[in-house]
Amino acid sequence: MSPLCAAQEAIELIEQADTLRVTERQSSVALLKKASRLTLSPYEQDYLNYLTSFHVAMGGDISKAARQIEPLLSRHVSGRLALRLRATLLSLYAGTKEWEKGVILVNELATIQKEAPRDTDWYTARVGQIFFFLHLELFDDALQLILDARSYPEVISEELNCRFTTYEFVSLKGLHSQRIDNVWLQKLQNTCDHLTPNVYTIEYVVSWAELLNERKDYQSTVDFVEAHWEKVSQLNYYHLFAELQEFYASALFSLGRYQQAEAIVNELVNNPLSENYLQGFLNASMLKSDLAMKRQNFAESYHWLRIASELRRQEQKSALTKRLAIAQAEFSLAASERALQSLSKQNALLESELSVSHQRMLNTYLVVVLSATLILLTLVSLFRHRQQRKRLITTANTDALTGLANRRCFTETVSSYLRDIEPTTTYSLVLFDLDNLKWVNDGFGHQNGDWVLQQVSQCISTLESPSVLSAARIGGEEFAIFLRDMSANQAQKFAAQLQQHFQVIDTNERLDSWRISASFGICDTQTAGVQLSELLNAADMALYQAKRAGKQQAVIYQPANNAAT
């Protein structure tokens, strides 16, 4: 085969794989493998790598797909592939919740779109922007992008029309859920159901099932999911199918069909891809706990609650923190763009005046002023960036309610000490839960429950000791303290002091004199090991024993019989 024919075959294989990527995924992957064995130009190789990454994402590993696409951006700053790379990566950032990267990418995409023709790739890039805004819950902004795209005279494909209609529905659902009626379902089905089923044409199925569940119309959820189950499962797109499984299982549970619900949940949590779908695994863990509670299997229920708690720490961030980060990033980008536009206009005006007057002195003066302005703007921008970075670091390391370190900061701090541990040094971990905080929330309100958490945190902060290396709130009512040069027995005395401080907190006005107490689990590096995971597990076992023994006490982990005493 001549080099020309080989090159033609390569690009034909890649384009055919692109056409089939959302309808016949296995065929598309096979074509890409065949093309990879041919000699490719740099552009063709990047095109192939992009499609391969797309399939990795559809298979469930969106983090890996994002890492594969990111290096390609610098080589494609305009044109068709530049749009597609950024649109796909923007959707992946929504999945991995890398909001600041996404905001920057939105602006890059908008800049490229200004110079690009309004063809299918242009509209597909717009879809990526809308998808990102929907995950940020910026429903108004998403709706404006949809209306803007529809205002152009260019005719779009039926599939793109289906996607815009679906995202319009999701935007309106986010803004005015109560106004959505069955007319919308009919509109979605008329727009999408006659098309070849793929990940884009059935997106609305998941959103409609979510709406029914939110309205507690569980029987309708079950009927709707079962009517579309086969069509969704045949596509073999993990995240889409897993989302539908969640709503289906939740509705079955609410209807009392526990065995069916558990079968669905087991399929989800046992799938290896669930590790890359933390939100889905979190929801499934909560449902597993509820199912175990129904069977009065409290140990299993506790086990799944612990898993859900850990996943929640990984998956969920404060909505306020997320919005603040995005708002700051958007403001920074918008301010920079306005400054550059202003400077550009000033420069044009100055050049016009100089060409007319030919005044050398004025020319020198204006150049100095412009340079000083640029330097000043640069210094101000750098200062704001550093201040913003300091605020973000503080926010990322601090629990917003109590002011203590959060779990991520605690984990990093303790791990750094354990990496350099000396044989003669003993560290202890004190893990404790507040007793009956749920009862306080139910009986006195969540505001008073938050007050209890704040009072306890103040007690921890007032116990000034050189042995305290880190103190953190690592869960709802769960706290951890890491101590240096203390054995488990000494740490137990420390816990007793802390318990005494809790007992003297004045609760007369807020809690009708109910006394605050906690259950403590304690271990040290001599008995539990020098890995953070080992210490946490040992302290957690001891805490569990303290709870079972009647609460309001401190239990030390004993490894000899793998139990706490």
C-alpha positions as CSV (number, residue, x, y, z in Angstrom):
1,M,0.0,0.0,0.0
2,S,1.4,3.4,-1.0
3,P,2.0,6.0,1.8
4,L,-0.8,8.2,0.4
5,C,-3.3,5.3,0.5
6,A,-2.2,4.4,4.1
7,A,-2.7,8.0,5.2
8,Q,-6.1,8.1,3.6
9,E,-7.1,4.8,5.3
10,A,-5.9,6.1,8.7
11,I,-8.0,9.2,8.6
12,E,-11.0,7.3,7.3
13,L,-10.8,4.8,10.1
14,I,-10.6,7.6,12.7
15,E,-13.5,9.5,11.3
16,Q,-15.6,6.4,11.1
17,A,-14.7,5.6,14.7
18,D,-15.8,9.2,15.6
19,T,-19.2,8.7,13.9
20,L,-19.8,5.5,15.8
21,R,-18.5,6.6,19.2
22,V,-21.9,7.2,20.9
23,T,-24.0,4.6,19.0
24,E,-21.7,1.5,18.6
25,R,-19.0,1.9,21.1
26,Q,-17.3,-1.5,20.6
27,S,-17.1,-1.0,16.9
28,S,-15.6,2.5,17.4
29,V,-13.0,1.1,19.8
30,A,-12.1,-1.6,17.3
31,L,-11.6,0.9,14.5
32,L,-9.3,3.1,16.7
33,K,-7.2,0.1,17.6
34,K,-6.8,-0.7,13.9
35,A,-5.9,2.9,13.0
36,S,-3.3,3.0,15.8
37,R,-1.3,0.3,14.0
38,L,-0.9,2.7,11.0
39,T,1.5,5.6,10.5
40,L,-0.3,8.7,11.7
41,S,0.5,12.4,11.4
42,P,0.7,14.4,14.7
43,Y,-2.8,15.8,14.1
44,E,-4.2,12.3,13.4
45,Q,-2.5,10.9,16.5
46,D,-4.0,13.6,18.7
47,Y,-7.4,13.0,17.1
48,L,-7.1,9.3,17.9
49,N,-6.0,10.0,21.4
50,Y,-9.0,12.3,22.0
51,L,-11.4,9.6,20.8
52,T,-9.7,7.0,23.0
53,S,-10.0,9.2,26.0
54,F,-13.7,9.8,25.2
55,H,-14.2,6.0,25.4
56,V,-12.3,5.8,28.7
57,A,-14.6,8.4,30.1
58,M,-17.7,6.6,28.9
59,G,-16.4,3.5,30.5
60,G,-16.4,5.2,33.9
61,D,-12.8,6.5,34.5
62,I,-13.4,10.2,34.0
63,S,-10.3,11.2,36.0
64,K,-8.0,9.2,33.7
65,A,-9.7,10.6,30.6
66,A,-9.2,14.1,31.8
67,R,-5.5,13.4,32.4
68,Q,-5.2,12.1,28.9
69,I,-6.8,15.0,27.2
70,E,-5.1,17.9,29.2
71,P,-1.7,17.6,27.4
72,L,-3.4,17.9,24.0
73,L,-4.8,21.4,24.7
74,S,-1.5,23.3,24.2
75,R,-1.1,21.8,20.7
76,H,-4.6,22.9,19.5
77,V,-5.6,26.5,20.3
78,S,-8.0,27.0,17.4
79,G,-10.0,24.9,15.0
80,R,-12.3,21.9,15.2
81,L,-10.2,19.7,17.5
82,A,-9.5,22.6,19.8
83,L,-13.2,23.1,20.4
84,R,-13.9,19.4,20.8
85,L,-11.0,18.8,23.2
86,R,-12.1,21.6,25.5
87,A,-15.8,20.8,25.3
88,T,-15.2,17.2,26.4
89,L,-12.7,18.2,29.1
90,L,-15.2,20.7,30.5
91,S,-17.7,17.9,30.9
92,L,-15.1,15.8,32.6
93,Y,-14.2,18.6,35.0
94,A,-17.9,18.8,35.9
95,G,-17.7,15.1,36.8
96,T,-14.4,15.4,38.8
97,K,-15.6,18.7,40.4
98,E,-12.5,20.7,39.3
99,W,-14.5,23.9,39.2
100,E,-11.7,26.4,39.0
101,K,-10.1,24.6,36.0
102,G,-13.5,24.4,34.4
103,V,-14.1,28.2,34.8
104,I,-10.8,28.9,33.0
105,L,-11.7,26.4,30.3
106,V,-15.1,28.1,29.8
107,N,-13.4,31.3,29.0
108,E,-10.9,29.6,26.7
109,L,-13.7,28.0,24.8
110,A,-15.6,31.2,24.4
111,T,-12.5,32.9,22.9
112,I,-12.1,30.1,20.4
113,Q,-15.8,30.1,19.5
114,K,-15.6,33.8,18.5
115,E,-13.3,32.9,15.6
116,A,-14.9,29.6,14.7
117,P,-17.7,29.0,12.2
118,R,-21.1,28.0,13.8
119,D,-21.0,24.4,12.7
120,T,-21.8,21.2,14.5
121,D,-18.5,21.4,16.5
122,W,-19.4,25.0,17.6
123,Y,-22.8,23.9,18.9
124,T,-21.2,20.8,20.5
125,A,-18.8,23.1,22.4
126,R,-21.7,25.2,23.5
127,V,-23.3,22.0,24.9
128,G,-20.2,21.4,26.9
129,Q,-20.4,24.8,28.5
130,I,-24.1,24.3,29.3
131,F,-23.4,20.9,30.9
132,F,-20.7,22.5,33.1
133,F,-23.0,25.3,34.3
134,L,-25.7,22.8,35.1
135,H,-23.4,20.9,37.4
136,L,-22.5,24.2,39.1
137,E,-26.3,24.7,39.5
138,L,-26.0,28.0,37.6
139,F,-29.3,27.3,35.9
140,D,-29.9,30.8,34.8
141,D,-26.6,31.0,33.0
142,A,-27.1,27.6,31.4
143,L,-30.6,28.7,30.1
144,Q,-29.1,31.9,28.7
145,L,-26.5,29.9,26.7
146,I,-29.3,27.7,25.4
147,L,-31.5,30.6,24.3
148,D,-28.4,32.3,22.7
149,A,-27.5,29.2,20.7
150,R,-31.1,28.8,19.5
151,S,-31.2,32.4,18.3
152,Y,-28.7,31.8,15.5
153,P,-30.2,31.0,12.0
154,E,-28.0,28.0,11.4
155,V,-29.9,24.7,11.3
156,I,-28.7,22.2,13.9
157,S,-28.9,18.4,13.8
158,E,-31.8,16.5,15.4
159,E,-29.4,15.1,18.0
160,L,-28.1,18.5,19.0
161,N,-31.7,19.7,19.2
162,C,-32.4,16.8,21.5
163,R,-29.5,17.8,23.7
164,F,-30.5,21.4,23.9
165,T,-34.1,20.5,24.7
166,T,-32.9,18.1,27.5
167,Y,-30.6,20.8,29.0
168,E,-33.4,23.3,28.8
169,F,-35.6,20.9,30.7
170,V,-32.9,20.4,33.3
171,S,-32.4,24.2,33.7
172,L,-36.1,24.9,34.2
173,K,-36.3,21.9,36.6
174,G,-33.5,23.5,38.6
175,L,-35.2,26.9,38.6
176,H,-38.9,26.0,38.9
177,S,-39.3,22.3,39.5
178,Q,-42.9,22.6,40.5
179,R,-43.8,24.0,37.1
180,I,-42.6,21.0,35.2
181,D,-45.5,18.8,34.0
182,N,-46.1,15.8,31.7
183,V,-46.2,18.2,28.7
184,W,-42.4,18.4,29.1
185,L,-42.0,14.7,29.1
186,Q,-44.0,14.5,25.8
187,K,-41.8,17.2,24.3
188,L,-38.7,15.3,25.3
189,Q,-39.9,12.0,23.9
190,N,-41.1,13.7,20.6
191,T,-37.6,15.3,20.2
192,C,-35.4,12.4,21.3
193,D,-37.1,9.0,21.1
194,H,-37.1,8.6,17.3
195,L,-33.3,9.1,17.2
196,T,-30.8,6.2,17.3
197,P,-30.3,5.6,21.1
198,N,-27.0,6.9,22.5
199,V,-25.7,8.6,25.6
200,Y,-27.0,12.0,24.4
201,T,-30.5,11.0,23.2
202,I,-31.5,9.3,26.5
203,E,-30.0,11.8,29.0
204,Y,-33.5,13.0,29.7
205,V,-34.5,9.6,31.0
206,V,-32.2,10.0,34.1
207,S,-33.4,13.6,34.7
208,W,-37.0,12.7,34.5
209,A,-36.6,9.7,36.9
210,E,-34.8,12.1,39.3
211,L,-37.7,14.6,39.1
212,L,-40.3,11.8,39.9
213,N,-38.2,10.7,42.9
214,E,-37.9,14.3,44.1
215,R,-41.7,14.5,44.0
216,K,-41.9,11.2,46.0
217,D,-43.9,9.7,43.1
218,Y,-42.1,6.4,43.6
219,Q,-44.5,4.2,41.7
220,S,-44.2,6.4,38.7
221,T,-40.4,6.3,39.1
222,V,-40.4,2.5,39.0
223,D,-42.8,2.4,36.0
224,F,-40.8,4.9,34.1
225,V,-37.4,3.3,34.8
226,E,-38.6,-0.2,33.9
227,A,-40.0,1.2,30.6
228,H,-36.6,2.5,29.7
229,W,-34.4,0.0,31.4
230,E,-33.5,-2.2,28.4
231,K,-32.7,0.7,26.2
232,V,-30.3,2.3,28.7
233,S,-28.6,-0.9,29.8
234,Q,-27.9,-2.0,26.2
235,L,-25.8,1.2,25.6
236,N,-23.2,0.1,28.3
237,Y,-22.5,3.6,29.5
238,Y,-21.7,3.1,33.2
239,H,-22.5,6.5,34.7
240,L,-25.8,6.9,32.9
241,F,-26.9,3.4,33.9
242,A,-25.6,3.7,37.5
243,E,-27.6,7.0,38.0
244,L,-30.8,5.3,36.8
245,Q,-30.1,2.3,39.1
246,E,-29.8,4.7,42.1
247,F,-33.3,6.3,41.5
248,Y,-34.8,2.9,40.8
249,A,-33.4,1.4,44.0
250,S,-34.5,4.4,46.1
251,A,-38.0,4.3,44.7
252,L,-38.3,0.5,45.4
253,F,-37.1,1.0,48.9
254,S,-39.6,3.7,49.5
255,L,-42.3,1.4,48.3
256,G,-41.2,-1.3,50.7
257,R,-39.8,-3.6,48.0
258,Y,-36.6,-4.2,49.9
259,Q,-35.3,-7.3,48.3
260,Q,-35.5,-5.8,44.8
261,A,-33.9,-2.6,46.1
262,E,-31.0,-4.5,47.6
263,A,-30.4,-6.5,44.4
264,I,-30.1,-3.3,42.5
265,V,-27.8,-1.7,45.1
266,N,-25.6,-4.7,45.3
267,E,-25.0,-4.6,41.6
268,L,-23.9,-1.0,41.9
269,V,-21.6,-1.3,44.9
270,N,-20.0,-4.5,43.6
271,N,-19.1,-3.0,40.2
272,P,-15.4,-2.2,40.0
273,L,-16.2,1.1,38.2
274,S,-18.0,2.4,41.3
275,E,-14.7,3.6,42.7
276,N,-14.7,6.3,40.0
277,Y,-18.3,7.2,40.8
278,L,-18.1,8.5,44.3
279,Q,-21.5,10.2,44.4
280,G,-23.3,7.1,43.2
281,F,-21.4,4.9,45.6
282,L,-22.2,7.3,48.5
283,N,-25.9,7.2,47.7
284,A,-25.8,3.4,47.4
285,S,-24.0,3.1,50.8
286,M,-26.7,5.1,52.5
287,L,-29.3,2.9,51.0
288,K,-27.4,-0.2,52.0
289,S,-27.4,1.1,55.6
290,D,-31.1,1.8,55.5
291,L,-31.8,-1.7,54.2
292,A,-29.6,-3.3,56.9
293,M,-31.5,-1.2,59.5
294,K,-34.8,-2.6,58.2
295,R,-33.4,-6.1,58.9
296,Q,-32.2,-4.9,62.4
297,N,-28.7,-5.8,61.4
298,F,-27.2,-2.8,63.2
299,A,-23.6,-3.9,62.8
300,E,-23.9,-3.9,59.0
301,S,-25.9,-0.7,59.0
302,Y,-23.1,1.0,61.0
303,H,-20.5,-0.4,58.6
304,W,-22.2,1.2,55.6
305,L,-22.7,4.4,57.4
306,R,-19.0,4.6,58.1
307,I,-18.3,4.0,54.4
308,A,-20.8,6.7,53.5
309,S,-19.3,9.1,56.0
310,E,-15.8,8.7,54.4
311,L,-17.2,9.1,50.9
312,R,-19.1,12.2,51.9
313,R,-15.9,13.7,53.1
314,Q,-14.3,13.0,49.7
315,E,-17.2,13.9,47.5
316,Q,-19.0,16.8,49.1
317,K,-17.7,20.3,49.6
318,S,-19.5,23.2,51.1
319,A,-21.8,24.8,48.6
320,L,-20.7,28.2,49.9
321,T,-17.0,27.4,49.4
322,K,-17.6,26.1,45.9
323,R,-19.6,29.2,44.9
324,L,-17.1,31.5,46.4
325,A,-14.2,29.9,44.5
326,I,-16.1,30.1,41.2
327,A,-17.2,33.6,41.8
328,Q,-13.7,34.7,42.6
329,A,-12.3,33.0,39.6
330,E,-14.9,34.5,37.3
331,F,-14.4,37.9,38.8
332,S,-10.7,37.7,38.3
333,L,-11.0,36.6,34.7
334,A,-13.6,39.2,34.0
335,A,-11.6,42.0,35.6
336,S,-8.5,41.0,33.7
337,E,-10.4,41.1,30.4
338,R,-12.0,44.5,31.2
339,A,-8.6,45.9,32.1
340,L,-7.0,44.6,28.9
341,Q,-9.9,46.1,26.8
342,S,-9.6,49.4,28.6
343,L,-5.8,49.5,28.1
344,S,-6.3,48.6,24.4
345,K,-8.7,51.5,23.9
346,Q,-6.5,53.9,25.7
347,N,-3.5,52.8,23.6
348,A,-5.4,53.4,20.4
349,L,-6.5,56.8,21.5
350,L,-3.0,57.8,22.5
351,E,-1.6,56.6,19.1
352,S,-4.2,58.7,17.3
353,E,-3.3,61.8,19.2
354,L,0.4,61.3,18.8
355,S,0.1,60.9,15.0
356,V,-1.7,64.2,14.8
357,S,0.4,66.3,17.2
358,H,3.8,64.7,16.6
359,Q,4.7,66.0,20.1
360,R,7.7,64.0,21.2
361,M,7.4,65.1,24.8
362,L,3.8,64.2,25.0
363,N,4.6,60.8,23.4
364,T,7.2,60.1,26.0
365,Y,4.9,61.2,28.8
366,L,2.1,59.0,27.6
367,V,4.3,55.9,27.2
368,V,5.5,56.4,30.8
369,V,2.0,56.7,32.1
370,L,0.9,53.6,30.2
371,S,3.9,51.6,31.4
372,A,3.2,52.7,35.0
373,T,-0.5,51.7,34.6
374,L,0.5,48.3,33.3
375,I,2.9,47.8,36.2
376,L,0.4,48.9,38.7
377,L,-2.3,46.6,37.3
378,T,0.1,43.7,37.3
379,L,1.1,44.4,41.0
380,V,-2.5,44.7,42.0
381,S,-3.4,41.5,40.2
382,L,-0.6,39.6,41.8
383,F,-1.5,40.9,45.3
384,R,-5.2,39.9,44.8
385,H,-4.1,36.5,43.5
386,R,-1.9,35.9,46.5
387,Q,-4.7,37.1,48.9
388,Q,-7.2,34.9,47.1
389,R,-4.8,31.9,47.3
390,K,-4.4,32.4,51.1
391,R,-8.1,32.6,51.6
392,L,-8.7,29.4,49.5
393,I,-6.0,27.5,51.4
394,T,-7.4,28.5,54.8
395,T,-10.9,27.6,53.6
396,A,-9.7,24.2,52.3
397,N,-8.0,23.3,55.6
398,T,-10.6,24.6,58.1
399,D,-14.0,23.3,59.3
400,A,-16.3,26.2,58.7
401,L,-18.6,25.6,61.7
402,T,-16.0,25.0,64.5
403,G,-12.8,26.6,63.2
404,L,-10.8,23.5,63.9
405,A,-8.9,21.7,61.1
406,N,-11.0,19.6,58.7
407,R,-10.4,15.9,57.9
408,R,-8.2,16.6,54.9
409,C,-5.9,18.9,56.8
410,F,-5.8,16.5,59.8
411,T,-4.9,13.6,57.5
412,E,-2.0,15.6,55.8
413,T,-0.6,16.8,59.2
414,V,-0.7,13.5,60.9
415,S,0.7,11.6,57.9
416,S,3.7,14.0,57.8
417,Y,4.5,13.3,61.4
418,L,4.2,9.5,61.0
419,R,6.5,9.5,57.9
420,D,9.4,10.8,60.1
421,I,8.5,8.9,63.3
422,E,11.4,8.0,65.6
423,P,11.5,4.6,67.4
424,T,11.7,6.3,70.8
425,T,8.7,8.6,70.2
426,T,5.1,7.4,71.0
427,Y,2.1,9.1,69.3
428,S,-1.5,8.6,70.4
429,L,-4.7,9.1,68.6
430,V,-7.9,10.1,70.4
431,L,-11.1,9.7,68.4
432,F,-14.4,10.7,70.0
433,D,-18.1,11.1,69.2
434,L,-20.5,13.4,71.0
435,D,-23.2,11.3,72.8
436,N,-26.8,11.8,71.7
437,L,-26.2,14.8,69.4
438,K,-29.0,13.5,67.2
439,W,-31.3,13.7,70.2
440,V,-30.2,17.3,70.8
441,N,-30.9,18.2,67.1
442,D,-34.3,16.6,67.2
443,G,-35.3,17.9,70.6
444,F,-33.7,21.4,70.7
445,G,-33.1,22.1,67.0
446,H,-30.1,22.0,64.7
447,Q,-29.0,25.5,65.7
448,N,-28.5,24.3,69.3
449,G,-26.8,21.2,67.9
450,D,-24.3,23.4,66.1
451,W,-23.8,25.4,69.3
452,V,-22.8,22.2,71.1
453,L,-20.2,21.5,68.4
454,Q,-18.8,25.0,68.7
455,Q,-18.6,24.7,72.6
456,V,-16.8,21.4,72.3
457,S,-14.4,22.8,69.8
458,Q,-13.6,25.7,72.2
459,C,-12.9,23.2,75.0
460,I,-10.4,21.5,72.7
461,S,-8.8,24.8,71.8
462,T,-8.5,25.9,75.5
463,L,-6.6,22.7,76.5
464,E,-3.2,24.2,75.6
465,S,-0.6,21.4,75.5
466,P,2.6,21.0,73.6
467,S,1.6,17.4,73.1
468,V,-1.4,18.4,70.8
469,L,-0.1,18.3,67.3
470,S,-3.5,18.4,65.5
471,A,-7.1,18.6,66.5
472,A,-9.9,18.4,63.9
473,R,-13.6,17.8,63.3
474,I,-13.6,14.9,60.9
475,G,-17.3,14.1,60.7
476,G,-20.7,15.3,61.8
477,E,-20.1,14.9,65.5
478,E,-16.8,13.1,65.3
479,F,-13.5,14.7,66.4
480,A,-9.9,13.5,66.4
481,I,-6.8,14.7,68.4
482,F,-3.2,13.6,67.6
483,L,-0.8,13.7,70.6
484,R,3.0,13.4,70.8
485,D,5.0,11.8,73.6
486,M,1.9,10.2,75.1
487,S,1.1,6.6,75.6
488,A,-2.5,5.4,75.3
489,N,-2.8,5.4,79.1
490,Q,-1.7,9.0,79.2
491,A,-4.0,9.9,76.4
492,Q,-6.9,8.4,78.4
493,K,-6.2,10.9,81.2
494,F,-6.1,13.6,78.6
495,A,-9.5,12.4,77.4
496,A,-10.8,12.4,81.0
497,Q,-9.8,16.1,81.4
498,L,-11.6,16.9,78.2
499,Q,-14.7,15.1,79.4
500,Q,-14.6,17.2,82.6
501,H,-14.5,20.4,80.5
502,F,-17.6,19.2,78.5
503,Q,-19.5,18.5,81.7
504,V,-19.1,22.1,83.0
505,I,-20.4,23.8,79.8
506,D,-23.3,25.9,80.8
507,T,-26.3,24.4,79.0
508,N,-29.1,25.8,81.3
509,E,-30.4,28.3,78.7
510,R,-30.0,26.3,75.5
511,L,-30.4,22.6,76.5
512,D,-32.4,22.7,79.7
513,S,-29.4,21.7,81.8
514,W,-28.7,18.6,79.7
515,R,-25.0,17.8,80.1
516,I,-22.7,17.3,77.2
517,S,-20.6,14.1,77.1
518,A,-18.6,12.1,74.6
519,S,-17.4,8.5,74.0
520,F,-13.6,8.1,73.3
521,G,-11.6,5.6,71.4
522,I,-7.8,5.7,72.1
523,C,-4.8,4.0,70.6
524,D,-1.1,4.6,70.2
525,T,1.7,3.8,67.7
526,Q,3.2,1.2,70.0
527,T,0.1,-1.0,69.8
528,A,-1.7,0.0,66.6
529,G,1.2,0.7,64.2
530,V,2.5,3.8,62.5
531,Q,0.1,4.0,59.5
532,L,-2.7,6.5,59.8
533,S,-5.2,4.0,58.5
534,E,-4.2,1.5,61.2
535,L,-4.5,4.2,63.9
536,L,-7.9,5.3,62.7
537,N,-9.2,1.7,62.5
538,A,-7.9,0.9,66.0
539,A,-9.3,4.1,67.5
540,D,-12.6,3.5,65.7
541,M,-12.9,0.0,67.1
542,A,-12.2,1.3,70.6
543,L,-14.8,4.1,70.1
544,Y,-17.3,1.5,69.0
545,Q,-16.7,-0.5,72.2
546,A,-17.2,2.7,74.2
547,K,-20.5,3.3,72.6
548,R,-21.6,-0.3,73.2
549,A,-20.6,-0.1,76.8
550,G,-22.9,2.7,77.5
551,K,-21.2,5.9,76.2
552,Q,-19.6,8.7,78.2
553,Q,-16.3,6.8,78.7
554,A,-12.8,6.3,77.2
555,V,-11.7,2.9,75.9
556,I,-8.1,2.0,74.9
557,Y,-7.5,-0.3,72.0
558,Q,-5.9,-3.6,72.9
559,P,-4.3,-5.5,70.0
560,A,-3.7,-8.8,71.9
561,N,-7.2,-10.1,71.4
562,N,-8.1,-7.6,68.6
563,A,-10.5,-5.8,70.9
564,A,-10.8,-2.6,73.0
565,T,-11.0,-2.6,76.7
